């Protein structure tokens, strides 16, 4: 496989987008090519990228896919058309909101556009075209979610974007396997989840013009990118409340870009007891809320289906209490309501990990019995910048008192373990319990490289040195690839060079 794809080549591979009249002018910024287009265009801070629709369930003929993009604060006249061929006879409705970043660190303003492709069939390829000021500037395509009974492939990784070379290599490896979507385990951008950080570190890498291990890949223009709220999305401090973690709009007016950049299903808690914390000038906070609308704070938790799999995405930040009755009732109802063959749960703070950095942030352990009761197969997390996999396990919490230690890193949850030591993912492929996977080696510097596959390091005294971690690779960056249908699931861990470093099969 060649190391670099041309624009023409990538349009014929996983998906693509043709920039008919835009040229790069800086990191994440694109403007009009005056030789091709005489009319003035706004500067793009994010080229068009695919996002999921508001509905988590699979409904044939009622599927919705979105196309979003961002520009600096100069209004323009956009039109979006789409169809199953190159006729582009259907029009998409466009919605525009703005964010004003004026303040102590003046960052100007930004316009966020999103268009909706509605009444789509499942598992179907569509083509789209974007006009600006009556000129065709972009063409691309996407495929809607696969229905039940068809195979799917997705990739998972987290803790990725800060301009590091390994981030670009992981993006390239993700592109090479041609996934249906990306499931990120949190901490998309460092350090503070700002719009300006997304413009510099995220969009240029995952929506790059070419696929190259030193540049990134054109993933976002053809497949959706799901993620969960993580600690670096809410990385400011609240000066009036003992400097607890919050989104500080006084310090950074472009905080909480998670809520304004993404468009995930809005089937989460409508009025969560523990919402994302915000602090700062009323105008900045009101401007942020106006930009994201109903996404804040509902989109902190959501779920969706693809093929024979159900995905439950949760906010595990230290301002949340996983023992909250309303949260548990919603999780319980969500899992009961799914008839998917495979069930995944995704949250950032790994409940069962052996890394030195975050091993005691165990607040999400209290949810394990609910997950087990409803047939969850795999839980995905990040936070630790490495790869870890447990044996299938059942966990019964005994002391959940520290789950209430909000804003603390000491949230140890003791309990009883039941391990399935017969499962090997090769000859014995039916797992008795949940497999917990930490896949946080998506690009940021690695943690605990000295732990790499050293069994003596994979034990926690507070867990009575129970050997529940069977695999740990901490000396290289990597991503997780899942292939599944109604009968089997194959998980592979791939490093940034494309080498397979772990594999299991579940039936």
Rosetta blueprint (number, residue, H / E / L):
1 X L
2 X L
3 X L
4 X E
5 X L
6 X L
7 X H
8 X H
9 X H
10 X H
11 X H
12 X L
13 X L
14 X L
15 X L
16 X L
17 X E
18 X E
19 X E
20 X L
21 X L
22 X E
23 X E
24 X E
25 X E
26 X E
27 X L
28 X L
29 X E
30 X E
31 X E
32 X E
33 X L
34 X L
35 X L
36 X L
37 X L
38 X L
39 X L
40 X L
41 X L
42 X L
43 X L
44 X E
45 X E
46 X E
47 X E
48 X E
49 X E
50 X E
51 X E
52 X E
53 X L
54 X L
55 X L
56 X L
57 X L
58 X L
59 X L
60 X L
61 X L
62 X L
63 X E
64 X E
65 X E
66 X E
67 X E
68 X E
69 X E
70 X E
71 X E
72 X E
73 X L
74 X L
75 X L
76 X L
77 X L
78 X E
79 X E
80 X E
81 X E
82 X E
83 X E
84 X L
85 X L
86 X L
87 X L
88 X L
89 X L
90 X E
91 X E
92 X E
93 X E
94 X E
95 X E
96 X E
97 X E
98 X E
99 X E
100 X E
101 X L
102 X L
103 X L
104 X L
105 X L
106 X L
107 X L
108 X L
109 X E
110 X E
111 X E
112 X E
113 X E
114 X E
115 X E
116 X E
117 X E
118 X E
119 X E
120 X E
121 X L
122 X L
123 X L
124 X L
125 X E
126 X E
127 X E
128 X E
129 X E
130 X E
131 X E
132 X E
133 X L
134 X L
135 X E
136 X E
137 X E
138 X E
139 X E
140 X E
141 X E
142 X E
143 X E
144 X L
145 X L
146 X L
147 X L
148 X L
149 X L
150 X L
151 X L
152 X E
153 X E
154 X E
155 X E
156 X E
157 X E
158 X L
159 X L
160 X L
161 X E
162 X L
163 X L
164 X L
165 X H
166 X H
167 X H
168 X H
169 X H
170 X H
171 X H
172 X H
173 X H
174 X H
175 X H
176 X H
177 X L
178 X L
179 X L
180 X L
181 X E
182 X E
183 X E
184 X E
185 X L
186 X L
187 X L
188 X L
189 X E
190 X L
191 X L
192 X L
193 X L
194 X L
195 X H
196 X H
197 X H
198 X H
199 X H
200 X H
201 X H
202 X H
203 X H
204 X H
205 X H
206 X H
207 X E
208 X E
209 X E
210 X E
211 X E
212 X E
213 X L
214 X L
215 X L
216 X E
217 X E
218 X E
219 X L
220 X L
221 X L
222 X L
223 X L
224 X E
225 X E
226 X E
227 X L
228 X L
229 X L
230 X L
231 X H
232 X H
233 X H
234 X L
235 X L
236 X E
237 X E
238 X E
239 X L
240 X L
241 X L
242 X L
243 X L
244 X E
245 X E
246 X E
247 X E
248 X E
249 X L
250 X L
251 X L
252 X L
253 X L
254 X L
255 X L
256 X L
257 X H
258 X H
259 X H
260 X H
261 X H
262 X L
263 X L
264 X L
265 X L
266 X L
267 X L
268 X L
269 X L
270 X L
271 X L
272 X L
273 X L
274 X L
275 X L
276 X L
277 X L
278 X E
279 X E
280 X L
281 X L
282 X H
283 X H
284 X H
285 X H
286 X H
287 X H
288 X H
289 X H
290 X H
291 X H
292 X H
293 X L
294 X L
295 X H
296 X H
297 X H
298 X H
299 X L
300 X L
301 X L
302 X E
303 X E
304 X E
305 X E
306 X E
307 X L
308 X L
309 X E
310 X E
311 X E
312 X E
313 X E
314 X L
315 X L
316 X L
317 X L
318 X L
319 X L
320 X L
321 X L
322 X L
323 X L
324 X L
325 X H
326 X H
327 X H
328 X H
329 X H
330 X H
331 X H
332 X H
333 X H
334 X H
335 X H
336 X H
337 X L
338 X L
339 X L
340 X L
341 X L
342 X E
343 X E
344 X E
345 X E
346 X E
347 X E
348 X E
349 X E
350 X L
351 X L
352 X L
353 X L
354 X L
355 X L
356 X L
357 X L
358 X L
359 X L
360 X L
361 X E
362 X L
363 X H
364 X H
365 X H
366 X H
367 X H
368 X H
369 X H
370 X H
371 X H
372 X H
373 X H
374 X L
375 X L
376 X L
377 X L
378 X E
379 X E
380 X E
381 X E
382 X E
383 X L
384 X L
385 X L
386 X L
387 X E
388 X E
389 X E
390 X E
391 X L
392 X L
393 X E
394 X E
395 X E
396 X E
397 X E
398 X E
399 X E
400 X L
401 X H
402 X H
403 X H
404 X H
405 X L
406 X L
407 X L
408 X L
409 X L
410 X L
411 X E
412 X L
413 X L
414 X E
415 X E
416 X E
417 X E
418 X E
419 X E
420 X L
421 X L
422 X L
423 X L
424 X L
425 X L
426 X L
427 X L
428 X L
429 X L
430 X L
431 X L
432 X L
433 X L
434 X E
435 X E
436 X E
437 X E
438 X E
439 X E
440 X L
441 X L
442 X L
443 X L
444 X L
445 X L
446 X L
447 X L
448 X L
449 X H
450 X H
451 X H
452 X L
453 X L
454 X L
455 X H
456 X H
457 X H
458 X L
459 X L
460 X L
461 X H
462 X H
463 X H
464 X L
465 X L
466 X L
467 X L
468 X L
469 X E
470 X E
471 X E
472 X E
473 X E
474 X L
475 X L
476 X L
477 X L
478 X E
479 X E
480 X E
481 X E
482 X E
483 X E
484 X E
485 X L
486 X L
487 X L
488 X L
489 X E
490 X E
491 X E
492 X E
493 X E
494 X E
495 X E
496 X L
497 X L
498 X L
499 X L
500 X E
501 X E
502 X E
503 X E
504 X E
505 X E
506 X E
507 X L
